[in-house]
């Protein structure tokens, strides 16, 4: 995949335009400072990973965990 490189000053002058271009073309850009890569700007994933229901089917219900048990605890003595 082709990556376009911009100096920090170039990026600063055209920031919003470049962000729109990355979103439209899906081609990442690298911003450099004094010739060294500093940041990579990539398009955000269009997929939305929902938090609710992410663990569905991964938890096993083993019974009532709230009611007291019939075990004499050493801490209660």
N, C-alpha and C positions, 0 to 999 in steps of 0.2 A: 504494500500500500504506500502510495506517495505521501510524504510528509513535507509540508511547506514550513520554512524557517523564516522568522522575523526577528529583527533586533528589538530590544525593549522600547526604544524611542518610536520605531515604526508601529509597533503594536499599540503603544499608548495613543498615538495619533489616530489610529483606525480601529480601536478596540471593538466598538459595537458592530461595525461593518464586518470585521473578521469573525466575530462570534456568530453573526447571522450566516456567514458563508460556511462555517464549520457545521452549523445545524442543517443547512440546505444541502451541501455536498457530501457530508459525512466524512470529510477528509480532515484528520487532525493537523494542528499546527504546533510548532515548537517555538517558544520565545527564548531568545538568547540575551545574555548580558556579557559584554566584552568577549563575544565569541563562544561563550560556554552556555550550554543548554540549562535553562533555569526551570521552566514549566512546560508542560505539554497540555494542550487544550484539545479535548476529544468530545465528540457529540455524546450527549446524555442518552442513556438507554431508554428506548420508548416503552419498554416493558415495565409494568408497575408490579413490584413484588409486594403483595399485601401482607401485612403483619398478622392480621386476624386470620386464623385458620392455618397458619404456617406449620404448626405442630400437630395438626389433626391426624389421629391414628397413631401417634407416637407415645401416648401416655396410657398406661394401664391402670384401671380403677381396681383397687384391691380391697375395698370395703370402707367402712366409716372411719375416718381418721380424726374425728373431732371428739367422739365420746370417750370417756375414761376407760382404761383397760383394767383388768383385774390382777394387776401385778403390783406387789409391794415395792415401792421405790426406796432406795437407801436414803435419798435426800429428804424424804418425808418423815423419817424417824427422829 
